[in-house]
């Protein structure tokens, strides 16, 4: 993804830039609201991370100007301002999510993935995810494999949606836990491994290599043969 980071605190901007680049994203950093607004209006980004207390133009005004100019890029506010009024104002001006500093990088990744998924569902006329012989209808929450209905629990559906929305992307157990179970789960639990095993039984074909690859010590990713998306 192309991500615009609008943050005047250099240490925070560098932290976000390095971390997101390590996840495979391309980042552009703006150090004030005026520069951030200009880049967001002229450039094509998949996500904007926006601080509020910025030089030249306040983050709330940046958000408002973007929405008034029909820029519908998913936007997350990252700020130390955590009052209810600040949160409500940001969301009413068009922000898609709001995180207060300090925050963990794993939580940020989970929230980014959730924002992008919501945006993808809104943008698509077809609510179905398709990969290989799997079709996942996100409106009815129905999954078919080889045109046969497959019953899945809510957690299995959540993991499958995460993997199908990001085919080929490697997800650590911690990131899957954050997305599906929330941040209060014990990271040492093997619940992710258990549910991945259940998913494999439901979506894999007998005798074929599993579509869900285990990368030892790192996590899981969904692999689909070329031409089967």
Secondary structure, DSSP 8 states (H G I E B T S, - for coil): -EEEEE-S-HHHHHHHHHHHHHTT-EEEEESSHHHHHHHHHHS--SEEEE-SS-SSS-HHHHHHHHHHTT----EEEEES---HHHHHHHHHTT-SEEEESS--HHHHHHHHHHHHHHHHHHH-SS-EEEETTEEEETTTTEEEETTEEE---HHHHHHHHHHHHTTT--B-HHHHHHHHT-TTS-TT--HHHHHHHHHHHHHS-TTS--SEEEETTTEEEE---TT--
